[in-house]
Amino acid sequence: MPRPNRAHVEVMVEDSESTEDSSTPMDNIECLFQVEYLPQAAAQGKSKKRLTEAEARYAVRPESLWESMKRYRNFVVDGENLGIHDFVYVNSPGEDSEDREDGNGLWIARVLEVRAHDPTTVYLRIFWLYHPNDLPDGKEEYHGTQEMVASNDMAIIDARTVAGGVDVSHWNEEDEDNPLDGLYWRQTWNVHTEELSQLKQHCICSAPQNPDHPLLACSNASCTTRLHPSCIIESALVDLRQRFTFKKPPTSKKKAKKPTQSNFNIEIHRSEDDTAAPKLMVTDLNGGEGETAEVWEQEIKCLACQIVIR
């Protein structure tokens, strides 16, 4: 495939208020092109260039019209310079003006290719990013509030549907010193196999990490298990209920009641600089009305090796 032969193209978007005829809303523009996925064998004979599996199995139809357009490295929308590999907001049907301002209701895509005949006919080949809620099985417990899922779901869109650029970073789970700020992705969705990529598993429950809730690492050098805060709290709650479950005394005419389950609120407190050992802050919610709830701290034991975390 030849290299892009132009630096950039500026996308011309007609102002619906400047014409007598009502123009098509940006979220309802129909695209002339469709992506067709090809059998692997046919795709391999198409080009000797080394491509990813996703890119090696497609063709854009109508192919002659697509290939007749010039390729560009960048495109400009409302004065914003965007290009290949950038992430962009795409207008989706039905969002209102407030949604457009904060990004809610907008789709997100990664730009793979830019082609155009002129400023009014600019098209982008893209990969869609999914909100976890939009996956076939919905959002998993390990998906964070700012998390997106990259995919090989390819499409051709009209550049006039682009609402602007958006920063989406790739989070490498192995890099514990890499802070998350804004939207990010770490997992991929394969539309052909309908499978999510595997994530690193942690804790005694062998589940992925939710980035909204940082893991707690065991300080035992021979263990170093990284634990989910929710697992630590659940284990502590089970232990407290076993220790504090009580029975109400029977009356002369009534049988003894079943044990009443104790209720506690548990939080994990960590020092801002991680110089002090984390603690469990326990609040006893079993007191009567008007009584002051008892609050105390507890050490945290590793769920794997049972050594106190320092």
C-alpha positions in Angstrom: 0.0 0.0 0.0 1.5 3.4 -1.0 2.4 6.0 1.6 0.0 8.9 2.2 0.8 11.5 -0.5 -0.7 14.6 1.1 0.0 16.2 4.4 -3.6 17.0 5.4 -7.1 17.8 4.2 -9.4 20.3 5.8 -12.9 18.9 6.2 -15.7 21.3 5.0 -18.9 21.1 7.1 -21.9 22.9 5.8 -23.7 25.2 8.2 -27.3 24.1 8.3 -28.4 27.6 9.2 -26.7 29.2 6.2 -28.9 27.4 3.6 -32.5 27.3 2.9 -32.7 23.6 2.6 -32.2 21.7 5.8 -29.0 19.7 5.6 -28.6 16.2 7.1 -27.6 16.3 10.8 -24.0 15.3 11.4 -25.1 12.2 13.4 -27.3 10.9 10.4 -24.8 11.2 7.5 -24.8 8.0 5.5 -21.5 6.6 4.4 -21.0 5.3 0.8 -18.5 2.7 1.9 -18.7 -0.7 3.7 -16.0 -2.9 5.1 -16.1 -6.5 3.9 -14.2 -9.1 5.8 -12.4 -11.7 3.6 -11.3 -15.2 4.1 -7.7 -15.4 5.5 -6.3 -17.2 2.4 -7.7 -14.6 0.0 -6.4 -11.7 2.1 -2.9 -13.2 2.3 -2.6 -13.1 -1.5 -3.7 -9.5 -1.7 -0.4 -8.0 -0.4 3.0 -9.0 0.6 3.1 -6.2 3.2 3.1 -7.5 6.8 -0.3 -6.6 8.3 -2.1 -7.3 11.5 -4.6 -10.1 11.4 -7.5 -7.6 11.6 -6.2 -5.5 8.7 -5.3 -8.4 6.5 -8.9 -9.7 6.3 -10.8 -6.7 4.9 -11.7 -4.9 1.7 -13.5 -1.6 1.3 -16.5 -1.6 -1.0 -16.9 -0.2 -3.6 -13.2 -0.8 -3.9 -12.7 1.2 -7.1 -14.2 4.4 -5.6 -12.2 4.0 -2.4 -8.9 3.4 -4.2 -9.5 6.4 -6.4 -9.4 8.8 -3.5 -6.1 10.4 -2.3 -4.6 9.3 1.0 -3.7 11.8 3.7 -1.8 11.8 6.9 -4.0 14.3 8.7 -7.4 16.0 8.5 -8.7 19.2 10.1 -12.1 19.5 11.7 -13.2 22.9 13.1 -9.6 24.0 13.2 -8.4 20.9 15.1 -5.7 18.9 13.4 -6.2 15.2 13.7 -4.4 12.3 12.1 -3.7 8.6 11.7 -3.6 6.7 15.0 -5.5 9.5 16.8 -8.6 8.8 18.9 -11.7 10.8 18.0 -15.2 11.4 19.2 -17.8 10.5 16.7 -21.4 11.9 16.8 -23.9 9.2 17.5 -27.6 9.4 16.8 -29.7 11.0 19.5 -27.2 12.8 21.7 -28.1 16.4 22.7 -25.9 19.5 23.0 -25.0 18.8 26.7 -23.7 15.3 25.7 -21.6 16.8 23.0 -19.8 19.1 25.5 -18.8 16.4 28.0 -18.4 13.4 25.7 -21.3 11.4 27.0 -23.3 9.8 24.2 -20.5 10.1 21.7 -18.7 7.1 20.2 -14.9 6.8 20.2 -12.8 5.5 17.3 -9.1 5.2 16.4 -8.2 6.6 13.0 -6.4 4.1 10.7 -6.6 5.8 7.3 -7.7 9.1 5.8 -9.0 9.4 2.2 -10.6 12.3 0.3 -11.6 13.6 -3.1 -12.1 17.1 -1.8 -12.9 18.9 1.5 -16.6 17.9 1.2 -15.8 14.2 0.7 -13.4 13.0 3.4 -13.6 9.5 4.8 -11.9 7.7 7.6 -11.2 4.1 8.1 -11.4 3.4 11.8 -11.5 0.8 14.6 -14.3 1.3 17.1 -13.6 1.4 20.8 -16.3 -0.1 23.0 -17.8 1.2 26.3 -17.8 -1.9 28.5 -21.6 -1.6 28.9 -21.9 -2.0 25.1 -20.1 -5.4 25.1 -22.4 -8.5 24.4 -22.0 -9.6 28.1 -22.0 -6.1 29.5 -19.6 -4.5 31.9 -17.5 -6.8 34.1 -16.7 -6.0 37.8 -13.1 -5.4 36.8 -13.9 -2.6 34.3 -13.1 0.9 35.6 -15.3 3.9 35.2 -12.9 5.5 32.6 -12.1 2.2 30.8 -12.7 1.6 27.1 -12.2 -1.7 25.2 -10.3 -1.6 22.0 -11.6 -3.7 19.1 -10.9 -4.8 15.5 -14.4 -3.7 14.6 -13.5 -1.8 11.4 -15.7 0.8 9.7 -15.6 3.7 7.2 -17.1 6.9 8.5 -17.6 10.4 7.0 -15.2 12.8 8.6 -18.0 15.3 9.1 -19.3 13.1 11.9 -16.2 13.6 13.9 -16.8 15.8 17.0 -13.2 16.3 17.9 -10.1 14.5 19.3 -10.0 12.7 22.6 -7.1 11.4 24.6 -7.2 7.6 25.3 -4.1 6.1 26.8 -3.0 2.5 26.8 -2.6 1.1 30.3 0.1 -1.5 30.7 -0.8 -3.5 33.8 2.8 -4.5 34.3 3.8 -0.8 34.8 2.6 -0.2 38.4 4.1 3.3 38.3 2.0 4.4 35.3 -0.8 6.6 36.8 -4.2 6.5 35.0 -5.6 9.9 34.0 -8.7 10.1 31.9 -9.9 7.5 29.4 -7.7 4.4 28.9 -7.8 0.9 27.4 -6.0 -2.3 28.3 -8.3 -5.0 26.9 -9.3 -5.9 23.3 -12.5 -7.3 21.9 -12.3 -9.5 18.8 -15.5 -9.1 16.8 -14.7 -12.2 14.7 -14.3 -14.7 17.6 -16.5 -12.6 20.0 -13.8 -13.0 22.7 -12.2 -10.6 25.1 -8.4 -10.7 25.6 -7.2 -12.2 28.8 -6.1 -9.9 31.6 -3.6 -10.5 34.4 -5.2 -12.2 37.3 -4.6 -11.3 40.9 -5.5 -12.2 44.5 -6.7 -15.6 45.9 -9.8 -15.2 43.7 -7.8 -15.1 40.5 -9.7 -12.2 39.0 -8.4 -9.0 37.1 -7.9 -5.7 38.8 -10.4 -2.9 38.7 -8.2 0.2 38.3 -10.6 2.3 40.3 -9.6 0.2 43.3 -5.8 -0.2 43.6 -4.6 -3.6 44.8 -2.9 -4.1 48.1 0.4 -6.0 47.9 1.5 -8.4 50.6 4.7 -7.2 52.3 6.0 -10.8 52.8 8.9 -11.1 50.4 8.2 -14.8 49.8 4.5 -14.1 49.0 4.0 -10.6 47.4 0.4 -11.6 46.4 -1.6 -8.5 45.3 -5.0 -8.5 46.8 -8.3 -6.9 45.9 -9.6 -4.5 48.5 -13.1 -6.0 48.2 -11.7 -9.5 48.9 -9.9 -8.2 52.0 -13.1 -6.5 53.3 -15.3 -9.5 52.6 -12.9 -11.8 54.4 -12.8 -9.4 57.4 -16.6 -9.2 57.4 -17.0 -13.0 57.5 -14.5 -13.2 60.4 -16.2 -10.5 62.4 -19.6 -12.0 61.9 -18.4 -15.3 63.1 -16.9 -13.7 66.2 -19.8 -11.4 67.0 -22.9 -13.4 66.0 -25.2 -13.5 69.0 -28.5 -15.1 70.0 -31.4 -13.4 71.7 -32.5 -15.1 74.9 -35.7 -17.1 74.7 -38.8 -16.1 76.5 -40.9 -18.5 78.6 -43.4 -19.1 75.8 -41.3 -18.6 72.7 -38.6 -20.6 71.2 -35.1 -19.2 70.9 -34.6 -17.1 67.8 -32.1 -17.9 65.2 -28.7 -16.2 65.5 -28.8 -12.6 64.3 -26.2 -11.6 61.8 -23.9 -8.8 63.0 -23.5 -5.8 60.8 -20.3 -3.8 60.3 -18.9 -1.2 58.0 -15.3 -1.8 57.0 -12.9 0.5 55.1 -9.2 0.2 54.2 -7.1 3.1 55.3 -3.8 3.7 53.6 -1.2 6.5 54.2 -0.8 8.9 51.3 2.9 8.1 51.0 2.5 4.3 51.8 5.0 4.7 54.7 2.6 3.3 57.2 1.0 -0.1 57.2 -2.6 -0.2 55.9 -5.3 -0.8 58.4 -8.9 -1.8 58.5 -11.2 0.8 60.0 -14.2 -1.1 61.4 -17.5 0.5 62.6 -19.9 -1.6 64.6 -23.4 -1.0 63.4 -25.1 -3.4 65.9 -25.8 -0.8 68.6 -29.3 0.4 69.5 -30.9 3.6 68.4 -29.1 6.6 69.9 -26.0 4.6 70.8 -22.6 5.8 69.6 -21.2 3.3 67.1 -17.9 1.7 68.2 -15.0 2.2 65.8 -11.6 0.5 65.9 -8.6 -0.4 63.7 -7.5 -3.8 62.7 -4.3 -5.1 61.1 -4.7 -6.6 57.7 -3.5 -10.1 57.1 -2.6 -11.4 53.6 -5.3 -13.7 52.4 -2.7 -16.0 50.8 0.0 -16.4 53.5 -1.8 -15.0 56.6 1.1 -12.7 57.5 0.2 -9.2 58.7 0.8 -6.7 55.9 3.3 -4.1 57.0 
